Amino acid sequence: MTRQIRTAVFPVAGLGTRLLPATKALAKEMLTVVDKPLIHYAVEEARAAGIDRFVFVTSRGKSVIEDHFDFAYELNQTLDARGKKEAIESLADWLPPAGHVAYTRQPSPLGLGHAIWCARHLVGNETFAVILPDDLVLSKTPCMKQLIDAHACTKGNVVAVMEVPREQTNRYGILAVGDDDGRLAEVKGLVEKPAPEDAPSTLSIIGRYILLPEIFTELGRFERGAGGEIQITDAIARMIGVAPCHGLRFEGERFDCGDGLGFVRANIAFALARADMRPKLEEFIHQRL
């Protein structure tokens, strides 16, 4: 029987160097798309998928993330004094309940796999989700909900995947594919950031994962991969043959918000998706062009 996936891990310890100087003093996960920080979208996606426990793997300078998901007494008092009841209610609506949020630190920048390993005691012996806030997905059905539904069928590790140009395979974890029905692909192997001529396919992993708890044993080997870091793709690859692994071609559009152009595109796309903004924004875009 498939157990409910209750916990999502958010690796938010990165420095955001691709967005300097904007991220010099501000956590990249707090950069806003339209009117919400990236990390806010990530938690909303997890909650919409039925997840109710949230684990943040942080580092120095990330306390603003904790503040964002905490009750702000001064702000609420000010809003109350000004009679802004709706604003108070809207803030309360998205705050996770007390005791459902936990934080741990990644003391050294040893890679995504190491960041996930740092959450092992907070996750426990349960299948869990991982969401990278940098990867923002605009979709009708939350991307994480799509992965959880796929896991209910496959019972194994599931990663969100998309096709990329072959010349960009050296930026991603790339799948070697077995059986493939066009939406769900069996993973026969994984290669982290292969050169285009060595890539087994152009099907790449983006920042959404459903992982079995046994992944922590593999990550705990501390084996270094591409870039001298502990790679989550290497740990998943070592589990192939022991547990099922599949790549899901998700419905939706992914934006790399760790990149300047991707961040601007996300702002435009998410604004156009809002009925209160689309007409005036379309007019502005046409004028500028």
C-alpha positions in Angstrom: 0.0 0.0 0.0 1.3 3.4 -0.9 1.6 5.7 2.1 0.8 9.4 1.9 3.8 11.6 1.1 3.7 14.1 4.0 7.1 15.8 3.9 8.7 18.2 1.4 12.4 19.2 1.6 13.4 22.6 0.2 17.2 22.9 -0.3 17.6 26.7 0.1 21.3 27.0 1.1 22.7 28.1 -2.3 24.3 31.5 -2.8 22.5 32.4 -6.0 25.7 33.6 -7.7 24.0 33.7 -11.1 21.9 36.5 -9.9 24.5 38.7 -8.3 24.4 41.5 -7.2 20.7 41.1 -6.5 21.5 38.1 -4.2 24.5 39.6 -2.4 22.4 40.5 0.7 19.1 38.8 -0.2 18.3 35.1 -0.3 17.6 34.2 -3.9 14.5 32.2 -2.8 13.0 35.5 -1.6 13.2 37.2 -5.0 9.6 37.9 -6.1 7.8 36.7 -9.1 4.9 39.2 -9.5 4.0 39.5 -5.8 5.2 36.4 -4.1 8.7 35.1 -3.3 10.0 32.0 -5.1 9.9 30.0 -1.9 6.3 30.9 -1.4 5.3 29.4 -4.7 7.3 26.2 -3.7 5.4 25.8 -0.4 2.1 26.5 -2.1 2.8 23.8 -4.7 3.7 21.3 -1.9 0.5 22.1 0.0 -1.6 21.8 -3.1 -0.2 18.3 -3.5 -1.4 17.3 0.0 2.0 17.8 1.8 1.8 19.2 5.3 5.3 19.1 6.6 8.0 21.4 5.3 11.7 21.1 5.9 14.1 23.9 4.8 17.8 23.2 4.5 19.3 26.6 5.0 22.7 28.3 5.4 24.0 31.6 6.8 22.0 34.6 5.6 18.8 32.7 5.1 16.9 33.7 8.2 14.6 35.9 6.1 13.0 32.6 4.9 12.2 31.7 8.5 10.7 35.1 9.1 8.5 34.8 6.0 6.8 31.7 7.3 6.4 33.1 10.8 3.7 35.1 12.4 4.5 38.9 12.3 3.1 40.5 15.4 4.1 44.1 14.5 2.8 43.8 10.9 -0.5 42.4 12.1 -0.9 45.1 14.8 -0.3 47.8 12.2 -2.8 46.3 9.7 -5.4 45.9 12.5 -4.9 49.5 13.5 -5.6 50.6 9.9 -8.7 48.4 9.6 -7.2 46.1 7.0 -8.9 42.9 8.1 -8.7 41.3 4.6 -4.9 41.6 4.6 -4.7 40.0 8.0 -6.8 37.1 6.9 -4.9 36.6 3.6 -1.6 36.4 5.6 -3.1 33.9 8.0 -4.4 31.7 5.1 -1.0 30.7 3.7 1.0 30.3 6.9 1.7 26.7 7.7 0.3 25.5 11.1 2.6 25.7 14.1 4.9 22.6 14.3 4.7 21.8 10.6 7.8 23.7 9.6 11.4 22.7 10.5 14.8 24.1 9.6 18.3 22.6 9.5 21.6 23.9 8.1 23.9 22.7 5.5 27.2 23.7 7.0 29.3 23.4 3.8 28.4 23.8 0.1 28.9 20.2 -0.8 26.1 19.9 -3.4 22.4 19.2 -3.7 22.8 15.6 -2.5 24.5 16.7 0.6 21.8 19.3 1.3 19.1 16.6 1.1 21.1 14.3 3.3 21.2 17.0 6.0 17.4 16.7 6.3 17.5 12.9 7.0 16.6 13.1 10.7 13.7 15.4 10.0 12.3 13.3 7.2 12.7 9.9 8.9 12.0 6.6 7.3 9.4 7.9 4.8 9.1 8.6 1.1 9.4 12.3 0.7 9.4 15.1 -1.9 12.1 17.6 -2.9 11.3 20.9 -4.5 14.0 23.3 -5.8 12.4 26.9 -5.6 14.7 28.0 -8.5 12.6 25.9 -10.8 9.2 27.5 -11.0 6.5 25.6 -12.9 3.3 27.1 -14.3 0.7 24.4 -14.7 -2.9 23.6 -14.3 -2.1 20.6 -12.0 0.7 21.3 -9.5 3.9 19.7 -10.7 4.4 17.9 -7.4 0.9 16.6 -7.5 1.7 15.0 -10.8 4.8 13.4 -9.4 2.9 12.0 -6.4 0.3 10.5 -8.6 3.0 8.9 -10.7 4.7 7.5 -7.6 1.4 5.9 -6.6 1.6 3.8 -9.7 5.3 3.1 -9.8 6.1 2.8 -6.0 9.7 4.1 -6.6 11.8 7.2 -7.1 10.2 9.6 -9.5 11.9 12.7 -11.1 10.3 15.5 -13.2 11.9 15.6 -16.6 11.8 17.7 -19.8 13.6 17.6 -23.2 16.5 20.1 -23.5 18.7 21.0 -26.6 21.6 18.5 -26.8 24.1 21.3 -26.5 22.7 22.0 -23.0 23.0 18.5 -21.5 26.1 19.6 -19.6 23.8 21.7 -17.4 21.5 18.9 -16.2 21.2 15.3 -14.9 20.4 13.3 -18.0 18.4 10.0 -18.2 19.2 6.8 -20.0 15.8 5.6 -20.9 14.2 2.1 -21.0 10.4 1.6 -21.5 8.8 4.9 -22.4 5.1 5.6 -23.1 5.7 9.2 -24.0 4.8 10.5 -20.5 6.4 8.2 -18.0 9.9 6.9 -18.9 11.7 4.1 -17.1 15.1 5.2 -15.9 17.9 2.7 -16.7 20.7 5.1 -15.8 21.5 8.7 -14.9 24.5 10.9 -15.8 25.1 14.2 -14.2 26.0 17.1 -16.6 27.4 14.9 -19.4 29.1 16.5 -22.5 26.6 16.7 -25.4 28.4 13.9 -27.3 28.3 11.6 -24.3 24.7 12.2 -23.2 22.5 9.1 -23.3 19.5 11.2 -24.2 18.2 14.8 -24.0 15.7 14.0 -21.3 16.8 16.1 -18.3 15.8 16.3 -14.6 14.4 19.5 -13.2 14.0 20.5 -9.6 11.2 18.1 -8.5 11.8 14.7 -6.9 9.9 11.9 -5.1 12.5 9.9 -3.2 12.4 6.7 -1.2 14.0 6.9 2.3 16.8 4.5 1.2 18.3 7.4 -0.7 19.8 8.7 2.6 22.0 5.5 2.8 23.3 6.2 -0.7 23.9 9.9 0.1 25.6 9.0 3.3 28.4 7.4 1.3 29.6 10.9 0.6 30.8 9.9 -2.9 31.8 13.0 -4.9 30.6 13.4 -8.5 30.4 16.2 -11.0 32.0 19.4 -9.8 33.4 17.6 -6.7 30.0 17.7 -5.1 27.7 15.0 -3.7 25.1 14.6 -6.5 21.6 13.4 -5.9 21.5 12.0 -9.4 24.5 9.7 -8.5 22.6 8.4 -5.4 19.4 7.8 -7.4 21.5 6.0 -10.1 22.9 3.6 -7.5 19.4 2.6 -6.5 18.4 1.6 -10.0 17.8 -2.2 -10.1 17.0 -2.1 -6.4 14.0 0.2 -6.6 11.9 1.4 -9.5 12.9 4.8 -11.0 10.9 6.8 -13.5 11.0 10.2 -15.2 7.7 12.0 -15.6 7.2 14.4 -18.4 5.1 16.9 -16.4 2.3 19.1 -17.8 3.3 22.7 -17.5 6.1 25.2 -18.3 9.3 25.4 -16.3 11.2 28.6 -15.7 14.8 28.6 -14.4 14.6 31.5 -12.0 18.2 31.1 -11.0 19.0 32.7 -14.3 18.3 36.4 -15.1 16.5 35.8 -18.3 14.5 32.9 -16.9 13.5 35.0 -13.9 12.2 37.8 -16.2 10.3 35.3 -18.3 8.7 33.8 -15.2 7.5 37.2 -14.1 5.9 37.9 -17.5 4.3 34.5 -17.7 2.9 34.4 -14.2 1.6 38.0 -14.6 -0.1 37.1 -17.9 -1.8 34.2 -16.2 -3.6 36.6 -13.8 -6.9 38.1 -15.0 -6.3 41.3 -13.0 -3.0 42.0 -14.8 -3.1 40.5 -18.2 -5.0 43.2 -20.2 -2.8 46.1 -19.0 0.4 44.0 -19.3 -0.4 42.9 -22.8 -1.0 46.6 -23.8 2.4 47.6 -22.2 4.3 44.8 -24.0 2.8 45.7 -27.4 3.7 49.3 -26.8 7.3 48.4 -25.9 7.7 46.1 -28.9 
